[in-house]
Amino acid sequence: MLSVRKKLVVGNWKMNGGQSQNAALIDGVRGSVPEGVDVVVCPPYPYLAQVKTLVAGAGVGLGAQDLSPRKGGAFTGDVAASMLLDVGCEWVLVGHSERRTLHGEDNRLVAEKVAAALDAGLTPILCVGETLDERDGGRAEAVVSAQVAAVVDVLGLVAMAKVVVAYEPVWAIGTGRTATPEQAEVMHACIREGLRVAGVAADGVRILYGGSVTAANAASLFAMPDIDGALVGGASLVADGFSSICAAAAAS
């Protein structure tokens, strides 16, 4: 019998926000977080401590957008997993496509960051996805499978079962385009089957969809059997829209 996977909705604020904006956004979300859904927001580093205070009692968890694979030392500009834990984070995004493309993060580095997060007691959200050229070239599943396999190789089977995976086709991030629910489900099922074949307890792994998720398309995405929630970008900056996505997750 398949395990029941609790829906998870994660708001990635990216490089957006300000103290007054953050307060208004969380105030708008407060009171509308449904039961039965894990809800997380990932603000920029400077606002983590503030947002931790803001979300107290709101049923919202705190995550960071990235971390260093190192534990500490002379690494200017880097932030260690222990530091994120110290300011109240429970979650951390790893390997977002913008980190891979703009900062040159490869599969090995991403895997090391996932390991660092788990070692510190954080739950990593591993982001994977293909470019439009890779999809058009028929390589989408191979690219995504390789991104996942690199982490399995570093972590091992037991630890990999503790990771959340977020499938975000690069061509659908911030473009207004989104994979159809059927396209997304095919890739989610592929990821889960790949984990299962590798020996990971795949039925318990939550796999999120990311890529222009909105209140309008959330319900149809969440209706797919292997889509366990969403990694939300721009829509997470608008309280009503983000709340509607969370409500759609609860209703699915």
C-alpha atoms as a printed R data frame, in Angstrom:
    type eleno elety resid chain resno      x      y       z
1   ATOM     1    CA   MET     A     1  0.000  0.000   0.000
2   ATOM     2    CA   LEU     A     2  1.325  3.439  -0.931
3   ATOM     3    CA   SER     A     3  2.106  5.789   1.891
4   ATOM     4    CA   VAL     A     4  0.076  8.968   2.166
5   ATOM     5    CA   ARG     A     5  2.253 11.924   1.281
6   ATOM     6    CA   LYS     A     6  1.319 15.204   2.930
7   ATOM     7    CA   LYS     A     7  1.108 18.071   0.458
8   ATOM     8    CA   LEU     A     8  3.866 20.700   0.675
9   ATOM     9    CA   VAL     A     9  3.738 24.248  -0.713
10  ATOM    10    CA   VAL     A    10  6.967 26.258  -0.672
11  ATOM    11    CA   GLY     A    11  7.189 29.963  -1.488
12  ATOM    12    CA   ASN     A    12 10.539 30.970  -2.984
13  ATOM    13    CA   TRP     A    13 10.771 34.745  -2.661
14  ATOM    14    CA   LYS     A    14 14.031 34.855  -4.634
15  ATOM    15    CA   MET     A    15 15.724 38.294  -4.427
16  ATOM    16    CA   ASN     A    16 12.571 40.121  -3.404
17  ATOM    17    CA   GLY     A    17 11.253 41.600  -0.184
18  ATOM    18    CA   GLY     A    18 11.819 44.256   2.445
19  ATOM    19    CA   GLN     A    19 10.923 44.412   6.106
20  ATOM    20    CA   SER     A    20  7.595 46.174   5.609
21  ATOM    21    CA   GLN     A    21  6.718 44.066   2.557
22  ATOM    22    CA   ASN     A    22  7.546 40.869   4.403
23  ATOM    23    CA   ALA     A    23  5.347 41.830   7.344
24  ATOM    24    CA   ALA     A    24  2.424 42.669   5.077
25  ATOM    25    CA   LEU     A    25  2.793 39.436   3.123
26  ATOM    26    CA   ILE     A    26  2.873 37.165   6.167
27  ATOM    27    CA   ASP     A    27  0.009 39.112   7.744
28  ATOM    28    CA   GLY     A    28 -1.993 38.439   4.591
29  ATOM    29    CA   VAL     A    29 -1.252 34.725   4.734
30  ATOM    30    CA   ARG     A    30 -1.818 34.356   8.482
31  ATOM    31    CA   GLY     A    31 -5.114 32.689   9.262
32  ATOM    32    CA   SER     A    32 -5.488 31.166   5.813
33  ATOM    33    CA   VAL     A    33 -2.997 28.307   6.093
34  ATOM    34    CA   PRO     A    34 -5.055 25.116   5.781
35  ATOM    35    CA   GLU     A    35 -4.648 22.085   7.978
36  ATOM    36    CA   GLY     A    36 -3.132 19.017   6.387
37  ATOM    37    CA   VAL     A    37 -0.624 20.949   4.276
38  ATOM    38    CA   ASP     A    38  2.970 21.896   5.065
39  ATOM    39    CA   VAL     A    39  3.568 25.515   4.074
40  ATOM    40    CA   VAL     A    40  7.060 27.044   3.912
41  ATOM    41    CA   VAL     A    41  8.464 30.404   2.839
42  ATOM    42    CA   CYS     A    42 12.052 30.988   1.731
43  ATOM    43    CA   PRO     A    43 13.047 34.658   2.017
44  ATOM    44    CA   PRO     A    44 16.497 36.100   1.218
45  ATOM    45    CA   TYR     A    45 19.167 35.586   3.875
46  ATOM    46    CA   PRO     A    46 18.947 39.069   5.458
47  ATOM    47    CA   TYR     A    47 15.275 38.558   6.327
48  ATOM    48    CA   LEU     A    48 15.382 35.047   7.768
49  ATOM    49    CA   ALA     A    49 15.400 36.163  11.419
50  ATOM    50    CA   GLN     A    50 12.634 38.709  10.815
51  ATOM    51    CA   VAL     A    51 10.440 36.235   8.956
52  ATOM    52    CA   LYS     A    52 10.990 33.600  11.644
53  ATOM    53    CA   THR     A    53  9.369 36.006  14.089
54  ATOM    54    CA   LEU     A    54  6.600 36.902  11.650
55  ATOM    55    CA   VAL     A    55  5.550 33.308  11.002
56  ATOM    56    CA   ALA     A    56  5.370 32.355  14.680
57  ATOM    57    CA   GLY     A    57  1.933 30.854  15.273
58  ATOM    58    CA   ALA     A    58  0.973 31.157  11.607
59  ATOM    59    CA   GLY     A    59  1.514 27.529  10.673
60  ATOM    60    CA   VAL     A    60  4.273 28.488   8.234
61  ATOM    61    CA   GLY     A    61  7.762 26.999   8.205
62  ATOM    62    CA   LEU     A    62 10.982 28.829   7.377
63  ATOM    63    CA   GLY     A    63 13.449 27.874   4.670
64  ATOM    64    CA   ALA     A    64 16.531 29.383   3.050
65  ATOM    65    CA   GLN     A    65 17.244 29.654  -0.655
66  ATOM    66    CA   ASP     A    66 20.733 28.137  -0.637
67  ATOM    67    CA   LEU     A    67 23.604 27.064   1.613
68  ATOM    68    CA   SER     A    68 27.305 26.324   1.520
69  ATOM    69    CA   PRO     A    69 28.530 22.730   1.369
70  ATOM    70    CA   ARG     A    70 31.160 23.703   3.968
71  ATOM    71    CA   LYS     A    71 30.685 23.807   7.729
72  ATOM    72    CA   GLY     A    72 32.419 27.169   8.257
73  ATOM    73    CA   GLY     A    73 35.674 29.058   7.844
74  ATOM    74    CA   ALA     A    74 37.221 31.566   5.455
75  ATOM    75    CA   PHE     A    75 34.515 31.504   2.787
76  ATOM    76    CA   THR     A    76 33.387 35.093   2.345
77  ATOM    77    CA   GLY     A    77 29.751 35.442   1.389
78  ATOM    78    CA   ASP     A    78 28.845 31.834   2.106
79  ATOM    79    CA   VAL     A    79 26.298 30.713   4.687
80  ATOM    80    CA   ALA     A    80 26.643 27.408   6.545
81  ATOM    81    CA   ALA     A    81 23.821 25.007   7.275
82  ATOM    82    CA   SER     A    82 24.428 25.402  11.015
83  ATOM    83    CA   MET     A    83 23.835 29.157  10.686
84  ATOM    84    CA   LEU     A    84 20.511 28.578   8.959
85  ATOM    85    CA   LEU     A    85 19.497 26.190  11.703
86  ATOM    86    CA   ASP     A    86 20.592 28.739  14.313
87  ATOM    87    CA   VAL     A    87 18.190 31.399  13.012
88  ATOM    88    CA   GLY     A    88 15.252 29.004  12.873
89  ATOM    89    CA   CYS     A    89 15.307 27.446   9.424
90  ATOM    90    CA   GLU     A    90 13.991 23.934   8.993
91  ATOM    91    CA   TRP     A    91 14.164 23.750   5.207
92  ATOM    92    CA   VAL     A    92 16.567 24.823   2.449
93  ATOM    93    CA   LEU     A    93 16.376 24.951  -1.332
94  ATOM    94    CA   VAL     A    94 19.305 23.307  -3.096
95  ATOM    95    CA   GLY     A    95 20.203 23.329  -6.779
96  ATOM    96    CA   HIS     A    96 17.613 25.807  -8.006
97  ATOM    97    CA   SER     A    97 18.021 26.297 -11.745
98  ATOM    98    CA   GLU     A    98 19.044 29.908 -11.195
99  ATOM    99    CA   ARG     A    99 21.926 28.655  -9.025
100 ATOM   100    CA   ARG     A   100 22.859 26.080 -11.647
101 ATOM   101    CA   THR     A   101 22.735 28.458 -14.617
102 ATOM   102    CA   LEU     A   102 23.792 31.802 -13.107
103 ATOM   103    CA   HIS     A   103 26.343 30.458 -10.616
104 ATOM   104    CA   GLY     A   104 27.600 27.396 -12.437
105 ATOM   105    CA   GLU     A   105 26.549 24.851  -9.806
106 ATOM   106    CA   ASP     A   106 26.998 21.319 -11.151
107 ATOM   107    CA   ASN     A   107 25.408 18.072 -10.019
108 ATOM   108    CA   ARG     A   108 28.308 17.194  -7.709
109 ATOM   109    CA   LEU     A   109 28.221 20.523  -5.866
110 ATOM   110    CA   VAL     A   110 24.455 20.312  -5.515
111 ATOM   111    CA   ALA     A   111 24.805 16.819  -4.045
112 ATOM   112    CA   GLU     A   112 27.374 18.077  -1.525
113 ATOM   113    CA   LYS     A   113 24.996 20.855  -0.476
114 ATOM   114    CA   VAL     A   114 22.167 18.376   0.016
115 ATOM   115    CA   ALA     A   115 24.466 16.291   2.218
116 ATOM   116    CA   ALA     A   116 25.467 19.364   4.251
117 ATOM   117    CA   ALA     A   117 21.819 20.236   4.833
118 ATOM   118    CA   LEU     A   118 20.938 16.754   6.048
119 ATOM   119    CA   ASP     A   119 24.014 16.586   8.281
120 ATOM   120    CA   ALA     A   120 22.865 19.778  10.025
121 ATOM   121    CA   GLY     A   121 19.286 18.606  10.486
122 ATOM   122    CA   LEU     A   122 17.684 20.671   7.723
123 ATOM   123    CA   THR     A   123 15.302 19.216   5.151
124 ATOM   124    CA   PRO     A   124 16.731 19.881   1.680
125 ATOM   125    CA   ILE     A   125 14.461 20.572  -1.262
126 ATOM   126    CA   LEU     A   126 16.432 19.347  -4.266
127 ATOM   127    CA   CYS     A   127 15.544 21.258  -7.428
128 ATOM   128    CA   VAL     A   128 15.919 19.484 -10.765
129 ATOM   129    CA   GLY     A   129 14.778 20.302 -14.277
130 ATOM   130    CA   GLU     A   130 15.636 20.535 -17.952
131 ATOM   131    CA   THR     A   131 16.075 23.452 -20.370
132 ATOM   132    CA   LEU     A   132 13.888 23.926 -23.421
133 ATOM   133    CA   ASP     A   133 16.698 22.714 -25.704
134 ATOM   134    CA   GLU     A   134 17.055 19.562 -23.620
135 ATOM   135    CA   ARG     A   135 13.324 18.910 -23.752
136 ATOM   136    CA   ASP     A   136 13.072 19.598 -27.473
137 ATOM   137    CA   GLY     A   137 16.076 17.323 -28.001
138 ATOM   138    CA   GLY     A   138 14.339 14.446 -26.247
139 ATOM   139    CA   ARG     A   139 16.780 14.507 -23.334
140 ATOM   140    CA   ALA     A   140 14.518 15.811 -20.555
141 ATOM   141    CA   GLU     A   141 14.161 12.557 -18.630
142 ATOM   142    CA   ALA     A   142 17.866 11.707 -18.997
143 ATOM   143    CA   VAL     A   143 18.933 15.149 -17.723
144 ATOM   144    CA   VAL     A   144 16.617 15.083 -14.721
145 ATOM   145    CA   SER     A   145 17.462 11.473 -13.900
146 ATOM   146    CA   ALA     A   146 21.177 12.346 -13.897
147 ATOM   147    CA   GLN     A   147 20.559 15.287 -11.559
148 ATOM   148    CA   VAL     A   148 18.755 13.023  -9.096
149 ATOM   149    CA   ALA     A   149 21.221 10.144  -9.464
150 ATOM   150    CA   ALA     A   150 24.149 12.414  -8.566
151 ATOM   151    CA   VAL     A   151 22.555 13.069  -5.183
152 ATOM   152    CA   VAL     A   152 21.686  9.424  -4.587
153 ATOM   153    CA   ASP     A   153 25.320  8.521  -5.283
154 ATOM   154    CA   VAL     A   154 26.565 10.926  -2.592
155 ATOM   155    CA   LEU     A   155 23.858 10.368   0.028
156 ATOM   156    CA   GLY     A   156 23.018  6.709  -0.278
157 ATOM   157    CA   LEU     A   157 19.557  5.182  -0.276
158 ATOM   158    CA   VAL     A   158 18.457  5.790   3.317
159 ATOM   159    CA   ALA     A   159 19.393  9.487   3.405
160 ATOM   160    CA   MET     A   160 17.894 10.138  -0.041
161 ATOM   161    CA   ALA     A   161 14.509  9.098   1.313
162 ATOM   162    CA   LYS     A   162 14.641 12.190   3.567
163 ATOM   163    CA   VAL     A   163 15.000 14.614   0.650
164 ATOM   164    CA   VAL     A   164 12.151 16.535  -0.983
165 ATOM   165    CA   VAL     A   165 12.511 16.768  -4.771
166 ATOM   166    CA   ALA     A   166 11.180 19.735  -6.751
167 ATOM   167    CA   TYR     A   167 10.821 19.304 -10.503
168 ATOM   168    CA   GLU     A   168 11.013 22.689 -12.175
169 ATOM   169    CA   PRO     A   169 11.384 22.751 -15.951
170 ATOM   170    CA   VAL     A   170 13.767 25.648 -16.587
171 ATOM   171    CA   TRP     A   171 11.706 26.806 -19.546
172 ATOM   172    CA   ALA     A   172  8.676 27.347 -17.284
173 ATOM   173    CA   ILE     A   173 10.304 29.402 -14.519
174 ATOM   174    CA   GLY     A   174  9.202 33.032 -14.498
175 ATOM   175    CA   THR     A   175  8.047 32.797 -18.116
176 ATOM   176    CA   GLY     A   176  4.337 32.433 -17.562
177 ATOM   177    CA   ARG     A   177  4.566 29.071 -19.303
178 ATOM   178    CA   THR     A   178  3.924 25.912 -17.364
179 ATOM   179    CA   ALA     A   179  4.095 22.244 -18.121
180 ATOM   180    CA   THR     A   180  0.668 20.747 -18.559
181 ATOM   181    CA   PRO     A   181 -0.435 18.627 -15.611
182 ATOM   182    CA   GLU     A   182  0.090 15.576 -17.817
183 ATOM   183    CA   GLN     A   183  3.636 16.625 -18.801
184 ATOM   184    CA   ALA     A   184  4.498 17.312 -15.182
185 ATOM   185    CA   GLU     A   185  3.027 13.994 -14.034
186 ATOM   186    CA   VAL     A   186  5.119 12.067 -16.570
187 ATOM   187    CA   MET     A   187  8.310 13.573 -15.177
188 ATOM   188    CA   HIS     A   188  7.252 13.175 -11.554
189 ATOM   189    CA   ALA     A   189  6.448  9.514 -12.179
190 ATOM   190    CA   CYS     A   190  9.812  9.119 -13.930
191 ATOM   191    CA   ILE     A   191 11.637 10.604 -10.936
192 ATOM   192    CA   ARG     A   192  9.781  8.377  -8.501
193 ATOM   193    CA   GLU     A   193 10.381  5.261 -10.579
194 ATOM   194    CA   GLY     A   194 14.077  6.120 -10.884
195 ATOM   195    CA   LEU     A   195 14.333  6.398  -7.105
196 ATOM   196    CA   ARG     A   196 12.465  3.131  -6.695
197 ATOM   197    CA   VAL     A   197 14.744  1.287  -9.129
198 ATOM   198    CA   ALA     A   198 17.781  2.674  -7.295
199 ATOM   199    CA   GLY     A   199 16.441  1.188  -4.076
200 ATOM   200    CA   VAL     A   200 15.146  4.347  -2.400
201 ATOM   201    CA   ALA     A   201 11.847  4.126  -0.502
202 ATOM   202    CA   ALA     A   202 10.315  6.235  -3.246
203 ATOM   203    CA   ASP     A   203  6.662  6.070  -2.211
204 ATOM   204    CA   GLY     A   204  7.435  8.286   0.769
205 ATOM   205    CA   VAL     A   205  9.422 10.931  -1.142
206 ATOM   206    CA   ARG     A   206  7.533 14.151  -1.788
207 ATOM   207    CA   ILE     A   207  8.006 15.511  -5.313
208 ATOM   208    CA   LEU     A   208  6.885 19.091  -5.932
209 ATOM   209    CA   TYR     A   209  6.208 20.900  -9.188
210 ATOM   210    CA   GLY     A   210  7.730 24.322  -9.787
211 ATOM   211    CA   GLY     A   211  7.437 26.567 -12.814
212 ATOM   212    CA   SER     A   212  4.878 29.379 -13.019
213 ATOM   213    CA   VAL     A   213  2.489 27.771 -10.518
214 ATOM   214    CA   THR     A   214 -0.517 30.037  -9.941
215 ATOM   215    CA   ALA     A   215 -3.891 29.911  -8.228
216 ATOM   216    CA   ALA     A   216 -5.403 29.210 -11.657
217 ATOM   217    CA   ASN     A   217 -3.413 26.066 -12.456
218 ATOM   218    CA   ALA     A   218 -2.599 24.700  -8.985
219 ATOM   219    CA   ALA     A   219 -5.658 22.470  -8.596
220 ATOM   220    CA   SER     A   220 -5.121 20.687 -11.907
221 ATOM   221    CA   LEU     A   221 -1.462 20.081 -11.066
222 ATOM   222    CA   PHE     A   222 -2.240 18.795  -7.571
223 ATOM   223    CA   ALA     A   223 -4.790 16.362  -8.990
224 ATOM   224    CA   MET     A   224 -1.961 14.320 -10.516
225 ATOM   225    CA   PRO     A   225 -1.037 11.262  -8.420
226 ATOM   226    CA   ASP     A   226  2.713 11.924  -8.245
227 ATOM   227    CA   ILE     A   227  2.590 15.706  -7.701
228 ATOM   228    CA   ASP     A   228  2.833 16.294  -3.965
229 ATOM   229    CA   GLY     A   229  2.784 20.081  -3.868
230 ATOM   230    CA   ALA     A   230  4.465 23.085  -5.405
231 ATOM   231    CA   LEU     A   231  7.559 25.258  -5.351
232 ATOM   232    CA   VAL     A   232  6.027 28.674  -6.010
233 ATOM   233    CA   GLY     A   233  7.959 31.683  -7.275
234 ATOM   234    CA   GLY     A   234  6.240 34.934  -8.235
235 ATOM   235    CA   ALA     A   235  2.828 33.890  -6.931
236 ATOM   236    CA   SER     A   236  4.292 33.432  -3.437
237 ATOM   237    CA   LEU     A   237  4.823 37.216  -3.228
238 ATOM   238    CA   VAL     A   238  1.069 37.895  -3.307
239 ATOM   239    CA   ALA     A   239 -0.776 36.796  -0.179
240 ATOM   240    CA   ASP     A   240 -4.121 36.015  -1.830
241 ATOM   241    CA   GLY     A   241 -2.539 34.013  -4.635
242 ATOM   242    CA   PHE     A   242 -0.256 32.047  -2.335
243 ATOM   243    CA   SER     A   243 -3.134 31.319   0.042
244 ATOM   244    CA   SER     A   244 -5.237 30.088  -2.870
245 ATOM   245    CA   ILE     A   245 -2.477 27.695  -3.938
246 ATOM   246    CA   CYS     A   246 -2.254 26.361  -0.383
247 ATOM   247    CA   ALA     A   247 -6.028 25.909  -0.313
248 ATOM   248    CA   ALA     A   248 -5.876 23.997  -3.602
249 ATOM   249    CA   ALA     A   249 -3.281 21.684  -2.075
250 ATOM   250    CA   ALA     A   250 -5.517 21.030   0.912
251 ATOM   251    CA   ALA     A   251 -8.456 20.240  -1.358
252 ATOM   252    CA   SER     A   252 -6.551 17.781  -3.529
